[in-house]
Structure formats: C-alpha cells, structure tokens
Amino acid sequence: MNNQFFRSARIVLSVVALMAGAGSELYAIDGKGRYFAYGVGNAGAGAGIGAAVGLLGGALIGDQLQARQNQDAEVQRQMAAQQAEIERQQRELNQLKAQQAR
C-alpha cells in the first residue's frame, strides 16, 4: 500500500474523530440535576472514535508488515543470486583444477 492512501485515511479519520468529539457533550447530569464529568457522554461517539483509531492502527501495522515482507523478499533474492554466483565460481575453479591436472 502506498503512503498517499494512509495520509488520506489519517485525514479522514481525524476529521471523523473531531466531528464525533465536537458533537458530543462532555458532561452528564445525575438524578438530582447535578453536572459532572462523564467522558463524551455518547456511546456511539466512543464506538466511532475507537473504530477509527483501530482502523488507523491496523492500517499502519499492515503497512509496516508489508514493507517488511518486501524487504525480506529482496534479501532472499539477493542471497539466491549470490549463491548462484558462488556455484558458478566453484564450477569454474573445478574446471581450472582439472585442466592443471592434465
């Protein structure tokens, strides 16, 4: 996945989280009409914010795993190329040894 996608996703999720937070009341009223701190006061906003954070975190972790897999694949390709070169040089060395023995 490319970084442009994640940049766009971060912007969208940030806007959604800010809108959910801004539209929520930051207080609650008890049975006697008293105000007290209660978080956002809206379970839907909490669920939306949690989902947005989870989505963003999952996307970032997935991106890092994909990058690591690509890096591992490149290392494996380089190792295979080096092994092929070693085998070629070994064959060449054996041929030279055989020519000198004659």
C-alpha positions as CSV (number, residue, x, y, z in Angstrom):
1,M,0.0,0.0,0.0
2,N,1.2,3.5,-0.7
3,N,1.7,6.3,1.7
4,Q,-0.7,8.6,-0.1
5,F,-3.6,6.2,0.8
6,F,-2.6,6.3,4.5
7,R,-2.2,10.0,4.5
8,S,-5.7,10.3,3.1
9,A,-7.0,7.8,5.6
10,R,-5.4,9.6,8.5
11,I,-7.0,12.9,7.4
12,V,-10.5,11.4,7.0
13,L,-10.3,9.5,10.3
14,S,-9.1,12.7,12.1
15,V,-12.0,14.7,10.7
16,V,-14.5,12.0,11.8
17,A,-13.0,11.8,15.3
18,L,-13.0,15.5,15.7
19,M,-16.6,15.8,14.5
20,A,-17.7,13.0,16.8
21,G,-15.9,14.6,19.7
22,A,-17.2,18.1,18.9
23,G,-20.8,16.9,18.6
24,S,-20.7,15.1,22.0
25,E,-21.5,16.6,25.3
26,L,-18.6,16.4,27.8
27,Y,-20.8,16.3,30.9
28,A,-23.6,14.3,32.4
29,I,-26.4,15.0,34.8
30,D,-27.1,12.8,37.7
31,G,-30.6,12.0,39.1
32,K,-30.6,15.3,41.2
33,G,-29.8,17.5,38.2
34,R,-26.1,18.0,39.0
35,Y,-23.5,18.2,36.3
36,F,-20.4,16.0,36.5
37,A,-17.6,14.9,34.2
38,Y,-18.6,11.8,32.3
39,G,-16.3,11.4,29.2
40,V,-18.0,12.1,25.9
41,G,-21.5,11.2,27.1
42,N,-22.3,9.3,23.9
43,A,-21.6,5.6,23.4
44,G,-21.9,6.0,19.6
45,A,-19.2,8.6,19.6
46,G,-16.9,6.4,21.7
47,A,-17.5,3.5,19.4
48,G,-16.8,5.6,16.3
49,I,-13.6,7.0,17.8
50,G,-12.5,3.5,18.9
51,A,-13.2,2.1,15.4
52,A,-11.3,5.0,13.7
53,V,-8.3,4.5,16.0
54,G,-8.4,0.7,15.5
55,L,-8.7,1.1,11.7
56,L,-5.8,3.6,11.6
57,G,-3.6,1.4,13.9
58,G,-4.4,-1.7,11.8
59,A,-3.6,0.1,8.6
60,L,-0.3,1.3,9.9
61,I,0.7,-2.1,11.2
62,G,-0.4,-3.8,8.0
63,D,1.7,-1.3,6.0
64,Q,4.8,-2.0,8.2
65,L,4.3,-5.8,7.8
66,Q,4.0,-5.4,4.0
67,A,7.2,-3.3,3.9
68,R,9.0,-5.9,6.0
69,Q,7.8,-8.7,3.7
70,N,9.0,-6.8,0.7
71,Q,12.4,-6.2,2.3
72,D,12.7,-9.9,3.2
73,A,11.8,-10.9,-0.3
74,E,14.6,-8.6,-1.7
75,V,17.1,-10.1,0.8
76,Q,16.1,-13.7,-0.3
77,R,16.5,-12.7,-4.0
78,Q,20.0,-11.3,-3.3
79,M,21.0,-14.4,-1.4
80,A,19.8,-16.6,-4.3
81,A,21.8,-14.5,-6.7
82,Q,24.9,-14.7,-4.5
83,Q,24.5,-18.5,-4.1
84,A,24.3,-18.9,-7.9
85,E,27.5,-16.8,-8.3
86,I,29.3,-19.0,-5.8
87,E,28.2,-22.1,-7.6
88,R,29.4,-20.7,-10.9
89,Q,32.7,-19.8,-9.5
90,Q,33.1,-23.2,-7.9
91,R,32.4,-24.9,-11.3
92,E,35.0,-22.6,-12.9
93,L,37.5,-23.4,-10.2
94,N,37.0,-27.2,-10.6
95,Q,37.4,-26.8,-14.4
96,L,40.7,-25.0,-13.9
97,K,41.9,-27.6,-11.4
98,A,41.0,-30.3,-13.9
99,Q,43.0,-28.5,-16.7
100,Q,46.1,-28.2,-14.5
101,A,46.0,-31.9,-13.6
102,R,46.3,-32.9,-17.2
